């Protein structure tokens, strides 16, 4: 090897060492940047005339593991779904309550039962009658509030679906645009690596709403397909279609056309639909399940509780003064039999002073023309017996025999079990996601300690190449002196 050849080889080593140092510095600077994938220089031997003539860089490579990334995106969809379901059911469970000491519906029914028992013992007490009416109003207000909460949650879910559709459509368009940029450039450059990071971030955004997979294509592009096999990007990006509702009522469903479906072209992605393309998880999976299934079912159970109260205390055997078939203490202010009774239940105007009624009718009867004997507790006692009577129930997922308070306790228990089930699912999904994230980061992330070790090796290589040039220069000077 000639001296000039040695100098040229050492120069290439210096150049490559500088490139490697630049990449290490970039890795360290972006160690905490979400979605950043570790880079490294691709090195190759330089040949001139069949002889080794140093080293060269053929580009930048990203440390990827498509299998781990794909599995992590799937788990991201599961976590997003489980998180939303758990948080929603936690709100519902806390509102309905699970003990008499709380502030939910169960507590309100327990207080009403206690007030009714006290009024039976002291029917002459105006204080006890007022306490009973207040307790009844608390039950009505809580049922009305829970019904309104269901409507509010369904409205918010519908709005979040619309917002999510906009986010996903923008991300799909971004993937299409990045595909176009990558197809026309050298994919071993630092610029290409940055664009690939951006594309993966877009995929991560999409995967939070619905499970997807990235399918590599020629030229560095990818297609995006749902786990069910629907292409969202195939050369060009398709657009999700959804129309948010303007108002919500208990009768509004997807089946009767009152609520929008989630579509891609002529394929229906609506979770729970009979279409093979129906989304199975992700935020869309949770939002549609809540809007179309879970919340309406919970609302129907509230209606069952309200109907039980109305019917129990409207029994003609309780109050001989009222017209047969008319309402008792609690009334349905709408059309009987229509969904949404929990939002319509109210106190009978004949009893409620705020509606022009008289509170003594709690004791003497709704149809009484005047006050009766203050010590007569026959109607109050009959109301208490009806309230505590065990009745069979088989409606809206509720099956068994219950008193009025027991029925609420049973629904509260069912709600709590559903909450626990979703919290358990969230815990499992989060654990799996965290483990997969750690595995992916170990393969593709930036390990500062490892990068510092690489930097030391680069420094040594740089110094060694510089020393080669220095020695070669001394040798040339010696030759010039001869």
Buried (B, 14 or more C-beta within 10 A) or exposed (E): EEEEBBBBBBBBBBBBBEBBBBBBEBBBEBEEEEBBBBBBBEBEEBEEEEEEBBBBBEBBBBEBBEEBBBBBBBBBBBBBBBBBBBBBBBEBBBBBBBEBEBEBBBBBBBBBBBBBBBBBEBBEBEEBBBBBBEBBBBBBBBBBBBBEBBBEBBBBBBEBBBBBBEBBBEBBBBBBBBBEBBEEEEBBEBEBBBBBBBBBBBBBBBBBBBBBBBEEBEEBBBBBBBBBEBBBBEEEBBBBBBEBBEEBBBEBEBEEEEBBBBBBEEBBBBBBBEBEBBBBBBBBBBBBBBBBEBBBEBBBBBBBBBBBBBBBBBBEEBBEBBEEEBBBBBBBEBEEEEBBBBBBBBBBBBBBEEEEBBBBBBBBBBEBEEEBEBEBBBBBBBBBBBBBEEBEBEEBEBEEEBBBBBBBBBBBBBBBEBBBEBBEBBEEBBEBBEEBBEBBBEBBBBBEEEBEEBBEEBEEBBEEBBEBBEBBEEEEEEEEEE
